[in-house]
Amino acid sequence: MPFLTRTAAVSLLALATAIPAFAQNQSADSQHYNLEIATVVDGLEHPWAMAFVSDDAFLVTERNPGTLRVATVDGTLSEPIWQVDDLFRFEGETGRSQAGLFDVKLHPDFADNRLVYISYSRQTERGAAVAVVRGVLSDAAADEMTLSDVEDVFVMKEEDQDSSGLHFGGRMAFDLDGALLLSIGERRNLERAQDAADQAGSVLRMTDAGEPHPDNVAFSVDDPEAGEPDPYLFSIGNRNIQALTVHPTTNEVWAGDHGPLGGDEIQLIAAGNNYGWPFITGGEDYSGAPIGVGLAREGMISPVHVFEETVAPSGLTFVPAASTFGEWTGDMLVGSLAGEGVVRVTLEGGQVVNEELIAVGQRVRDVHIGPDGDLWLVTDHENGTVLRLSPQG
């Protein structure tokens, strides 16, 4: 197993420049580059995801208040252009609630239809449901953008809803054929990941309108009393995927799944597969008690890679040839909450042959290569930021 190297590393109001552009610059080293780290935007409340809508503007979500904002590459940040009005935020005994506003993705035909997809935890009578909505972003300058005609695309079915504040998943991706993928965590209930009648502990695949995808493979249900196999299921046996992307040329679906105590995984997700949680895991319970049977079990798919150190993966992308990081072309970049950086992963023949943690000193929640070819990060803190990393010199 490769060694994990550590190297330092609703309408729109007038845009307000909260901080000078690119304040608090830092630098970091990697195996190939000395990196400049620029703080483009700060003052965000637990931001979760970003999406570029043009070369100079992007959307960014804030988990706790459930707000969507517009920011620009020169550091301006809008007031919220949209806010969830039925947000679930767990307020029980634990202050560790993972609920809120999650991902934002653009429709593959965004240039023509201006559709923006947003995932979040919705308040329901049974507790919470993972929900996806979409709206139309106005084709306007950044300081005039609005989101309108917001409508439901998908809502987790009623019998699968509960009041847990943990393990929502919530990451989305569109494949090259226009299908929408959505991860849902097992809601901190291990056995749900093996129930093919349950939408929790899975990756779902649907049309862009929110219908079950016609190419989904039907799972079997061991207990007929549990109900029929859910038609949205793309994979099962997933714990809490918050890193999910589609390879830009192969259309393969890649994911980073949180392990329990250790055992964070990289998975190659395919239709009809069971990825084994809680039977297959490289981690252990938070109490130190063993879980599962190891990294292989008949009828289940083993992970492509298990990280030796805790990464807490969130956000994932591949480095295209057009980036400013030519030495990294084709590599996978995984955001690391626990490692406070980005893990660069080199794949050969579908196997991990090298990995490197580039430390930025903040919990990285989302990862993108921007239109400028630089590396853009969303950091998850009470005073969260958007960072830009570029090679020096």
C-alpha positions as CSV (number, residue, x, y, z in Angstrom):
1,M,0.0,0.0,0.0
2,P,1.5,3.4,-0.9
3,F,2.8,5.5,1.9
4,L,0.8,8.7,2.5
5,T,3.4,11.5,2.4
6,R,2.7,14.8,4.2
7,T,3.8,18.0,2.6
8,A,3.1,21.5,3.8
9,A,1.0,22.5,1.7
10,V,-34.9,35.3,-2.8
11,S,-32.7,38.1,-5.0
12,L,-29.2,39.3,-5.1
13,L,-28.2,42.4,-3.2
14,A,-25.2,44.5,-4.1
15,L,-22.0,42.6,-4.0
16,A,-20.0,43.4,-0.9
17,T,-16.2,43.1,-0.8
18,A,-15.8,41.6,2.6
19,I,-12.0,41.3,2.4
20,P,-9.3,42.4,0.1
21,A,-8.9,40.0,-2.8
22,F,-6.3,37.3,-2.1
23,A,-5.7,38.3,1.5
24,Q,-3.6,36.1,3.8
25,N,-1.6,34.4,1.1
26,Q,0.3,31.3,2.1
27,S,2.5,28.8,0.3
28,A,2.9,25.0,0.3
29,D,5.2,22.4,-1.2
30,S,4.2,19.3,-3.2
31,Q,6.3,16.6,-4.9
32,H,6.3,18.6,-8.2
33,Y,5.4,22.2,-7.3
34,N,5.8,25.0,-4.9
35,L,2.2,26.3,-4.4
36,E,0.8,29.7,-3.7
37,I,-2.3,29.6,-1.6
38,A,-4.5,32.6,-2.0
39,T,-7.6,33.2,0.1
40,V,-10.2,34.4,-2.4
41,V,-13.3,34.6,-0.1
42,D,-13.7,34.2,3.6
43,G,-16.5,34.8,6.1
44,L,-18.6,31.8,4.9
45,E,-20.5,29.8,7.5
46,H,-19.5,26.1,7.0
47,P,-19.4,26.2,3.2
48,W,-19.9,22.9,1.6
49,A,-19.5,23.1,-2.2
50,M,-18.9,25.4,-5.1
51,A,-19.6,25.5,-8.8
52,F,-18.2,27.8,-11.5
53,V,-20.9,29.4,-13.6
54,S,-18.4,31.5,-15.7
55,D,-14.7,32.1,-15.9
56,D,-14.9,34.7,-13.2
57,A,-17.9,33.8,-11.0
58,F,-19.0,30.8,-8.9
59,L,-21.8,29.6,-6.7
60,V,-21.0,28.6,-3.1
61,T,-23.2,26.9,-0.5
62,E,-23.3,27.4,3.2
63,R,-24.3,24.3,5.2
64,N,-25.7,25.7,8.5
65,P,-27.8,28.7,7.3
66,G,-28.8,26.9,4.1
67,T,-27.8,29.7,1.8
68,L,-26.5,30.0,-1.7
69,R,-24.2,32.9,-2.7
70,V,-22.4,34.2,-5.7
71,A,-18.7,35.0,-5.5
72,T,-16.1,36.2,-8.0
73,V,-12.5,35.3,-8.6
74,D,-11.5,38.8,-7.5
75,G,-12.9,38.2,-4.0
76,T,-16.4,39.7,-4.0
77,L,-19.2,37.9,-2.2
78,S,-22.9,38.4,-2.6
79,E,-25.7,38.3,0.0
80,P,-27.6,35.1,-0.3
81,I,-29.5,34.7,-3.6
82,W,-31.5,31.7,-2.2
83,Q,-32.1,30.1,1.2
84,V,-33.7,26.8,2.1
85,D,-37.0,27.4,3.9
86,D,-37.4,23.9,5.2
87,L,-33.9,23.0,6.3
88,F,-33.3,20.3,8.9
89,R,-30.6,21.1,11.4
90,F,-30.3,18.5,14.3
91,E,-30.4,20.3,17.7
92,G,-30.5,17.3,20.0
93,E,-27.8,16.0,22.4
94,T,-25.0,16.2,19.9
95,G,-23.5,19.4,18.5
96,R,-21.9,17.4,15.7
97,S,-24.9,17.7,13.3
98,Q,-23.9,17.1,9.7
99,A,-27.3,18.3,8.4
100,G,-27.8,21.4,6.2
101,L,-27.3,22.6,2.7
102,F,-24.8,20.4,0.8
103,D,-23.9,20.3,-2.8
104,V,-24.4,22.5,-5.9
105,K,-24.0,21.2,-9.5
106,L,-24.8,22.6,-12.9
107,H,-26.9,20.7,-15.4
108,P,-24.7,19.4,-18.3
109,D,-26.6,21.7,-20.6
110,F,-26.3,24.7,-18.2
111,A,-25.1,27.0,-21.0
112,D,-28.5,26.6,-22.6
113,N,-31.0,25.9,-19.8
114,R,-29.2,27.7,-16.8
115,L,-30.4,24.9,-14.4
116,V,-28.7,24.6,-11.0
117,Y,-29.1,21.5,-8.8
118,I,-28.9,21.8,-5.0
119,S,-28.9,19.0,-2.3
120,Y,-29.8,19.5,1.3
121,S,-31.4,17.9,4.4
122,R,-35.1,18.7,4.4
123,Q,-37.3,18.9,7.6
124,T,-40.1,16.4,7.4
125,E,-42.7,15.0,9.8
126,R,-40.5,11.9,10.3
127,G,-37.4,14.0,10.8
128,A,-35.2,14.6,7.7
129,A,-35.0,13.6,4.1
130,V,-32.2,14.1,1.6
131,A,-33.7,16.3,-1.1
132,V,-32.5,17.7,-4.4
133,V,-34.1,20.8,-6.0
134,R,-33.2,22.7,-9.1
135,G,-33.7,26.3,-10.1
136,V,-32.9,28.7,-13.0
137,L,-29.9,31.0,-12.6
138,S,-30.4,34.2,-14.4
139,D,-28.0,34.9,-17.2
140,A,-26.7,38.2,-15.8
141,A,-23.6,39.8,-14.4
142,A,-22.4,38.3,-11.0
143,D,-23.8,41.3,-9.1
144,E,-27.3,40.8,-10.7
145,M,-27.7,37.0,-10.6
146,T,-30.9,35.5,-9.2
147,L,-32.2,31.9,-8.7
148,S,-35.9,31.4,-9.7
149,D,-38.4,28.7,-10.4
150,V,-37.0,26.4,-7.8
151,E,-38.7,22.9,-7.8
152,D,-38.2,19.5,-6.4
153,V,-36.2,16.9,-8.3
154,F,-35.9,14.2,-5.7
155,V,-37.0,13.6,-2.1
156,M,-35.9,10.6,-0.1
157,K,-38.9,8.4,0.3
158,E,-40.9,8.7,3.5
159,E,-40.3,5.3,5.0
160,D,-36.5,5.9,4.8
161,Q,-36.6,9.3,6.6
162,D,-35.4,9.6,10.2
163,S,-34.3,12.2,12.7
164,S,-30.5,11.4,12.8
165,G,-28.2,14.4,12.4
166,L,-25.4,12.2,10.9
167,H,-24.4,10.6,7.6
168,F,-26.4,12.3,4.9
169,G,-24.0,11.9,2.1
170,G,-25.5,14.6,-0.1
171,R,-22.8,14.7,-2.9
172,M,-24.0,14.9,-6.5
173,A,-22.4,14.3,-9.9
174,F,-23.7,14.2,-13.5
175,D,-22.3,11.4,-15.7
176,L,-21.4,11.9,-19.4
177,D,-24.8,10.7,-20.5
178,G,-26.6,13.3,-18.3
179,A,-27.7,11.0,-15.5
180,L,-27.7,12.5,-12.0
181,L,-25.9,10.6,-9.2
182,L,-26.6,11.2,-5.5
183,S,-25.0,9.7,-2.5
184,I,-27.0,9.1,0.7
185,G,-25.2,8.0,3.9
186,E,-26.5,5.1,6.1
187,R,-27.7,7.7,8.6
188,R,-25.3,6.2,11.3
189,N,-27.3,2.9,11.2
190,L,-25.0,0.2,9.8
191,E,-27.5,-2.4,8.7
192,R,-29.3,0.1,6.4
193,A,-26.5,0.0,3.9
194,Q,-27.2,-3.7,3.2
195,D,-31.0,-3.2,2.7
196,A,-31.8,-2.9,-1.0
197,A,-35.3,-1.6,-0.2
198,D,-33.7,1.4,1.6
199,Q,-32.2,4.5,-0.1
200,A,-29.8,5.0,2.8
201,G,-26.2,3.8,2.5
202,S,-26.1,4.0,-1.3
203,V,-25.5,5.9,-4.5
204,L,-28.7,6.7,-6.4
205,R,-28.9,7.2,-10.2
206,M,-31.8,9.2,-11.7
207,T,-32.7,11.2,-14.8
208,D,-32.1,14.9,-14.7
209,A,-35.9,15.2,-13.9
210,G,-35.6,13.0,-10.9
211,E,-37.0,9.7,-12.2
212,P,-35.3,6.4,-11.5
213,H,-32.7,5.8,-14.3
214,P,-33.9,3.2,-16.8
215,D,-30.5,1.5,-16.8
216,N,-30.3,0.8,-13.1
217,V,-29.7,-2.8,-12.2
218,A,-32.4,-4.3,-9.9
219,F,-31.0,-5.5,-6.6
220,S,-32.5,-8.5,-4.7
221,V,-34.1,-8.2,-1.3
222,D,-33.3,-11.0,1.1
223,D,-36.4,-10.4,3.3
224,P,-39.6,-10.0,1.3
225,E,-41.2,-8.3,4.2
226,A,-38.7,-5.4,3.8
227,G,-40.3,-4.3,0.6
228,E,-39.4,-4.2,-3.0
229,P,-35.9,-3.2,-4.2
230,D,-35.6,0.5,-4.6
231,P,-35.5,1.5,-8.3
232,Y,-33.2,4.5,-7.7
233,L,-30.3,2.3,-6.4
234,F,-27.1,2.4,-8.4
235,S,-25.0,0.9,-5.6
236,I,-25.4,-0.3,-2.0
237,G,-23.1,-1.0,0.9
238,N,-21.8,2.6,1.1
239,R,-21.2,4.2,4.5
240,N,-21.2,8.0,3.9
241,I,-19.9,9.1,0.5
242,Q,-19.0,12.8,0.4
243,A,-16.5,12.6,-2.5
244,L,-18.1,11.7,-5.8
245,T,-17.1,12.4,-9.4
246,V,-17.3,11.0,-12.9
247,H,-14.1,10.5,-14.9
248,P,-14.2,13.1,-17.8
249,T,-13.2,10.6,-20.5
250,T,-14.1,7.1,-19.3
251,N,-17.5,7.9,-17.6
252,E,-16.4,5.8,-14.6
253,V,-17.9,6.8,-11.3
254,W,-15.3,7.3,-8.5
255,A,-16.0,7.9,-4.8
256,G,-14.3,8.5,-1.5
257,D,-16.2,6.9,1.3
258,H,-15.7,7.7,5.0
259,G,-14.5,4.8,7.1
260,P,-15.4,4.5,10.8
261,L,-12.3,4.9,12.9
262,G,-9.8,4.7,10.0
263,G,-10.6,2.8,6.8
264,D,-11.4,5.7,4.5
265,E,-11.8,4.3,1.0
266,I,-11.5,5.0,-2.7
267,Q,-14.2,3.1,-4.6
268,L,-15.0,2.6,-8.3
269,I,-18.7,2.6,-8.3
270,A,-20.7,0.6,-10.9
271,A,-24.3,-0.3,-11.3
272,G,-25.6,-3.2,-9.3
273,N,-22.6,-3.5,-7.0
274,N,-22.5,-3.9,-3.2
275,Y,-19.5,-2.3,-1.6
276,G,-19.8,-4.2,1.6
277,W,-20.3,-1.8,4.5
278,P,-20.4,-2.8,7.3
279,F,-18.9,-6.2,6.4
280,I,-16.0,-4.8,4.3
281,T,-14.0,-2.1,6.0
282,G,-10.4,-1.3,6.9
283,G,-11.5,0.6,10.0
284,E,-12.9,-0.2,13.4
285,D,-15.6,1.1,15.6
286,Y,-15.1,4.4,17.5
287,S,-15.0,2.3,20.7
288,G,-12.1,0.3,19.3
289,A,-14.3,-2.8,18.8
290,P,-13.8,-4.7,15.5
291,I,-16.2,-4.3,12.6
292,G,-16.7,-6.6,9.6
293,V,-14.6,-9.3,8.2
294,G,-11.8,-7.3,6.5
295,L,-11.4,-6.1,3.0
296,A,-13.0,-8.9,1.0
297,R,-16.3,-10.9,1.1
298,E,-17.9,-13.0,-1.5
299,G,-20.5,-11.2,-3.5
300,M,-19.2,-7.8,-2.5
301,I,-16.8,-5.3,-4.1
302,S,-13.5,-4.5,-2.3
303,P,-12.3,-0.9,-2.3
304,V,-9.7,0.2,-4.9
305,H,-7.7,1.7,-2.0
306,V,-7.8,2.1,1.7
307,F,-5.9,5.1,3.1
308,E,-3.4,4.2,5.9
309,E,-4.1,7.4,7.7
310,T,-7.5,9.1,8.3
311,V,-8.4,11.4,5.4
312,A,-12.1,12.0,5.9
313,P,-12.7,12.4,2.1
314,S,-14.9,15.2,0.9
315,G,-14.8,16.5,-2.7
316,L,-13.1,14.7,-5.6
317,T,-11.9,15.6,-9.0
318,F,-9.5,14.6,-11.8
319,V,-6.8,16.9,-13.1
320,P,-7.4,17.6,-16.8
321,A,-4.7,18.2,-19.4
322,A,-5.7,21.9,-19.5
323,S,-4.8,22.6,-15.9
324,T,-1.7,24.6,-14.7
325,F,-0.5,21.3,-13.1
326,G,0.9,19.4,-16.1
327,E,2.8,16.9,-13.9
328,W,-0.5,16.0,-12.3
329,T,-2.5,15.3,-15.4
330,G,-4.9,12.4,-14.9
331,D,-4.3,12.3,-11.1
332,M,-7.2,12.2,-8.6
333,L,-7.5,15.0,-6.1
334,V,-9.4,14.2,-2.9
335,G,-10.4,16.8,-0.3
336,S,-9.3,15.9,3.3
337,L,-11.2,17.1,6.3
338,A,-9.1,15.3,8.8
339,G,-5.8,15.9,7.0
340,E,-6.6,19.6,6.4
341,G,-5.5,19.4,2.8
342,V,-5.8,17.7,-0.5
343,V,-4.7,14.1,-1.2
344,R,-3.2,13.7,-4.7
345,V,-3.6,10.1,-5.9
346,T,-1.9,8.6,-8.9
347,L,-3.7,5.7,-10.6
348,E,-2.2,3.2,-13.0
349,G,-4.3,0.4,-14.4
350,G,-7.1,1.3,-11.9
351,Q,-4.8,0.9,-8.9
352,V,-3.3,3.5,-6.6
353,V,0.5,3.7,-7.1
354,N,1.2,7.0,-5.2
355,E,-0.5,9.4,-2.9
356,E,0.6,12.7,-1.4
357,L,-1.2,14.9,1.2
358,I,-0.7,18.6,0.4
359,A,-1.5,20.3,3.6
360,V,-3.2,23.7,3.6
361,G,-4.1,23.9,7.3
362,Q,-7.9,24.0,6.8
363,R,-10.6,21.3,6.5
364,V,-11.1,20.8,2.8
365,R,-14.7,20.1,1.9
366,D,-14.8,20.5,-1.9
367,V,-12.2,20.4,-4.7
368,H,-12.2,21.8,-8.2
369,I,-9.9,22.6,-11.1
370,G,-11.2,26.1,-12.1
371,P,-11.6,27.6,-15.6
372,D,-8.2,29.2,-15.0
373,G,-6.6,25.8,-14.5
374,D,-5.8,26.4,-10.9
375,L,-6.9,24.3,-7.9
376,W,-9.8,25.7,-6.0
377,L,-10.8,24.5,-2.5
378,V,-13.8,25.1,-0.2
379,T,-12.8,24.9,3.5
380,D,-15.3,23.8,6.2
381,H,-15.1,26.1,9.2
382,E,-17.3,28.5,11.1
383,N,-15.4,31.2,9.2
384,G,-14.9,29.1,6.0
385,T,-13.0,30.1,2.9
386,V,-12.5,29.6,-0.8
387,L,-8.9,29.1,-1.6
388,R,-7.0,29.1,-4.9
389,L,-3.8,27.1,-5.3
390,S,-1.4,27.8,-8.2
391,P,2.2,26.9,-9.0
392,Q,4.7,29.5,-8.1
393,G,7.1,30.8,-10.7
